[in-house]
Amino acid sequence: MSPLLQTFANGSALGYRSVSAAAAGDFESIATVSVGSGGAANVEFTSIPSTYTHLQVRAIAKAAATANDAAYDLRLSFNGNTTGADYNEHYLFGNGSSVGAGVNTNNRIIGTSMGSGNANMFAVNLYDILDYANTNKYKTVRTLCGWDANGSGQVTFMSQVWMKTDAITSIKVDFNTGPSFAQYSHFALYGIRT
């Protein structure tokens, strides 16, 4: 037997061990939501434990609208707070031919969903929710999102502040205007261990 094959065959005897308990910085799955055939007006994660440093939401989203819009804006709300004045956002975007930047005050827009006019195409959103359980500071969200429609598309980097010091115990994702989520839209919540 060659030394390499022997190493794998006798791994435990040579110091290999099974995967240990989660370490600081590890991602741990908390919950997932897959939208069924009936669609969903929103997706919500509730009873979020306070035992992590940060949270991350990973989403692929498509609108169940009948219009042919390329994309729709998504919104986040925390702990049932839908008051626009409690949220502010900055953004940078590029679409291959132009770039832009700006700020939206008094609204919860952060993220995007592919429109129904682009068959079988979904937008991707990655939300990092920092220090979500810290009751001494406002909450910050950073988001990378984008969509591609075979010849058009956009990538956007966003940041949002929720001007409350409450620990985040629930997160809701919905549309700024218009449709519900289409079947196969998928959302996953992760906690980052301390």
matplotlib code that plots the C-alpha trace (Angstrom):
import matplotlib.pyplot as plt

x = [0.0, 1.4, 2.0, -0.8, -3.4, -2.2, -2.6, -6.2, -6.9, -5.4, -6.4, -7.6, -4.4, -2.4, -4.0, -7.1, -10.2, -13.8, -15.1, -15.2, -17.9, -18.6, -15.9, -16.1, -16.9, -18.6, -22.0, -24.8, -28.1, -31.1, -34.0, -34.9, -38.0, -38.8, -41.8, -44.4, -46.7, -49.2, -46.5, -46.0, -46.6, -43.6, -41.1, -40.5, -38.0, -39.2, -37.9, -34.3, -32.0, -29.5, -26.6, -24.7, -22.5, -24.1, -26.8, -26.8, -29.7, -29.1, -32.0, -32.8, -36.0, -38.5, -41.7, -45.0, -46.3, -48.0, -46.1, -42.8, -40.8, -37.1, -36.8, -38.6, -37.2, -37.3, -37.6, -36.5, -38.2, -37.1, -39.3, -42.4, -41.2, -42.4, -42.0, -40.0, -38.4, -36.6, -34.6, -32.1, -30.1, -27.0, -26.4, -23.9, -24.8, -23.5, -25.2, -22.4, -23.0, -23.6, -23.0, -24.8, -24.9, -27.4, -29.3, -32.8, -34.1, -37.3, -37.7, -36.9, -35.8, -32.7, -32.4, -33.9, -36.1, -36.2, -39.4, -41.8, -41.0, -37.7, -38.6, -36.7, -34.4, -33.9, -32.2, -29.6, -29.3, -26.8, -27.7, -25.2, -26.9, -24.2, -24.3, -28.0, -28.3, -26.3, -28.7, -26.3, -26.2, -28.3, -28.3, -26.4, -27.1, -24.8, -26.2, -24.8, -27.5, -27.9, -29.7, -28.8, -31.3, -29.1, -28.0, -29.1, -28.7, -27.4, -25.2, -25.8, -24.0, -26.2, -26.0, -28.9, -29.3, -32.2, -32.3, -33.3, -31.2, -33.5, -32.1, -33.4, -35.7, -37.6, -36.8, -39.4, -38.7, -41.3, -41.8, -41.7, -44.6, -46.5, -46.2, -45.6, -42.8, -43.0, -42.6, -39.0, -37.9, -35.7, -34.5, -32.0, -31.0, -27.6, -26.1, -22.3, -21.0, -19.2]
y = [0.0, 3.4, 5.9, 8.2, 5.5, 4.2, 7.7, 7.9, 4.3, 4.7, 8.4, 8.0, 6.3, 9.0, 11.9, 12.7, 13.4, 14.1, 17.6, 19.4, 21.6, 24.9, 27.6, 31.4, 32.8, 29.6, 30.0, 28.0, 27.4, 28.8, 28.5, 28.2, 29.2, 27.9, 29.5, 27.0, 27.0, 29.5, 32.2, 34.3, 38.0, 38.0, 35.8, 36.2, 34.7, 34.9, 33.9, 34.5, 33.6, 36.2, 33.7, 34.8, 37.8, 38.6, 37.2, 36.5, 36.1, 34.5, 34.8, 34.0, 35.8, 36.2, 38.1, 36.4, 39.4, 39.4, 42.5, 42.2, 44.4, 43.4, 43.8, 44.8, 46.4, 44.4, 45.7, 44.5, 45.2, 44.2, 43.2, 44.2, 47.8, 49.1, 52.8, 54.2, 57.0, 54.4, 53.2, 54.8, 53.4, 54.1, 52.3, 51.9, 50.1, 49.2, 47.6, 47.3, 50.7, 53.1, 53.4, 55.4, 56.0, 57.6, 57.6, 56.8, 58.2, 57.2, 53.8, 50.1, 49.3, 47.1, 44.3, 43.2, 40.5, 39.4, 40.3, 37.7, 38.8, 36.9, 33.2, 31.0, 33.8, 34.8, 37.7, 37.0, 38.9, 38.5, 40.4, 40.8, 42.0, 43.2, 43.1, 42.3, 41.5, 44.5, 46.8, 49.7, 50.7, 51.1, 48.1, 48.1, 45.9, 45.5, 43.9, 42.7, 41.9, 41.5, 40.0, 38.9, 38.7, 37.5, 40.9, 43.2, 43.1, 45.0, 44.6, 46.7, 47.2, 48.7, 49.6, 50.3, 51.5, 50.7, 53.4, 51.3, 49.8, 46.8, 43.3, 41.9, 39.0, 38.8, 39.7, 40.2, 40.5, 41.8, 44.0, 47.7, 47.7, 45.2, 41.5, 38.5, 36.0, 33.3, 29.6, 28.5, 31.7, 30.6, 32.3, 31.0, 32.6, 31.9, 32.9, 33.7, 32.2, 34.3]
z = [0.0, -0.9, 1.9, 0.7, 0.6, 3.9, 5.4, 4.4, 5.3, 8.8, 9.3, 12.9, 13.9, 12.4, 14.2, 12.0, 14.0, 13.5, 13.0, 16.4, 17.8, 16.1, 16.6, 16.7, 13.3, 12.1, 10.3, 11.8, 10.1, 12.1, 9.6, 5.9, 4.0, 0.5, -1.1, -2.4, -5.4, -3.8, -3.5, -0.4, 0.3, 2.7, 4.4, 8.1, 10.6, 14.2, 17.7, 16.6, 19.5, 20.8, 21.0, 17.9, 17.0, 13.7, 11.4, 7.7, 5.3, 1.9, -0.5, -4.1, -5.0, -7.9, -8.1, -8.8, -10.7, -14.1, -15.2, -17.2, -14.9, -14.7, -11.0, -7.8, -4.6, -1.5, 2.1, 5.5, 8.8, 12.2, 15.2, 13.3, 13.0, 9.6, 10.3, 7.4, 9.4, 11.5, 8.5, 6.1, 3.2, 1.0, -2.3, -5.1, -8.3, -11.7, -14.7, -17.3, -19.0, -16.1, -12.4, -9.7, -6.0, -3.6, -0.3, 0.6, 3.8, 5.6, 3.9, 4.3, 0.8, 0.7, -1.9, -5.1, -6.7, -10.3, -12.1, -13.5, -17.1, -17.0, -16.9, -14.6, -13.4, -9.8, -8.1, -5.4, -2.1, 0.7, 3.9, 6.8, 10.0, 12.3, 16.1, 16.0, 19.7, 21.0, 22.9, 23.0, 19.3, 16.2, 13.9, 10.6, 7.5, 4.5, 1.4, -1.9, -4.4, -8.1, -11.1, -14.6, -17.5, -20.4, -21.7, -18.9, -15.2, -12.2, -9.1, -6.1, -2.8, 0.0, 3.6, 5.9, 9.5, 11.7, 14.3, 17.3, 20.0, 20.5, 20.0, 16.7, 17.3, 14.0, 10.4, 7.7, 3.9, 1.6, -1.5, -1.6, -4.0, -6.1, -6.1, -3.8, -3.9, -6.6, -6.1, -5.5, -3.9, -1.1, 2.1, 4.7, 8.0, 9.6, 12.8, 13.1, 16.3, 18.9]

ax = plt.figure().add_subplot(projection="3d")
ax.plot(x, y, z, "-o")
ax.set_aspect("equal")
plt.show()
